[in-house]
């Protein structure tokens, strides 16, 4: 699933080049960390109202795609 490409950007001048949600400084890593700590999608959106369910889903899809590419390269 590649629908995340319109929602995630990598800019070397923003968050040291980490992938972030476009128009924010919120990284994919941040979202994954919040999820891993037990936050729900609704809690993340409540704390960061600039995010949508689509943004969070895009971050998860991006991470899954990266993991898939890493496992293929091994």
C-alpha distance (Angstrom), angle and dihedral (degrees) to the residues before:
residue distance angle dihedral
X1 . . .
X2 3.79 . .
X3 3.80 102.1 .
X4 3.79 87.7 113.7
X5 3.80 93.5 76.2
X6 3.81 92.4 86.5
X7 3.82 92.4 49.1
X8 3.80 103.8 41.9
X9 3.77 125.9 60.6
X10 3.79 134.9 -178.6
X11 3.80 113.6 -147.5
X12 3.81 119.4 168.7
X13 3.82 88.6 -143.8
X14 3.82 94.9 56.1
X15 3.81 120.6 69.9
X16 3.81 91.1 -20.6
X17 3.81 92.2 -65.2
X18 3.79 97.2 -53.9
X19 3.80 114.7 147.3
X20 3.82 108.5 -94.9
X21 3.77 137.4 -179.2
X22 3.77 105.2 -92.7
X23 3.78 113.8 -99.8
X24 3.81 92.5 19.0
X25 3.78 139.4 72.3
X26 3.82 90.8 -127.9
X27 3.78 109.9 121.2
X28 3.77 130.1 -148.9
X29 3.81 85.4 -118.8
X30 3.82 90.5 57.5
X31 3.80 91.8 52.6
X32 3.80 93.0 46.6
X33 3.79 90.2 49.5
X34 3.79 92.6 51.3
X35 3.80 90.8 49.0
X36 3.80 91.5 47.4
X37 3.80 90.7 51.0
X38 3.81 88.9 58.2
X39 3.80 102.3 -98.7
X40 3.79 115.1 146.6
X41 3.77 123.6 -132.9
X42 3.80 88.8 -106.5
X43 3.82 91.9 52.5
X44 3.80 92.0 49.7
X45 3.81 90.8 50.6
X46 3.81 91.2 46.8
X47 3.82 90.2 53.7
X48 3.81 94.2 40.6
X49 3.82 107.6 30.0
X50 3.81 91.3 178.0
X51 3.81 86.2 73.6
X52 3.78 125.8 80.8
X53 3.79 132.6 -164.0
X54 3.79 86.8 -102.2
X55 3.82 90.8 57.0
X56 3.80 92.1 50.7
X57 3.79 92.4 46.2
X58 3.81 89.2 49.3
X59 3.81 90.4 53.1
X60 3.80 90.7 51.2
X61 3.80 91.6 47.1
X62 3.81 90.9 48.7
X63 3.81 91.3 51.4
X64 3.81 91.8 46.9
X65 3.80 91.1 49.8
X66 3.81 91.5 49.4
X67 3.79 90.7 49.3
X68 3.79 90.7 49.5
X69 3.82 91.5 50.6
X70 3.81 90.6 48.3
X71 3.80 93.4 51.3
X72 3.81 92.0 48.8
X73 3.81 91.7 51.1
X74 3.82 92.1 52.8
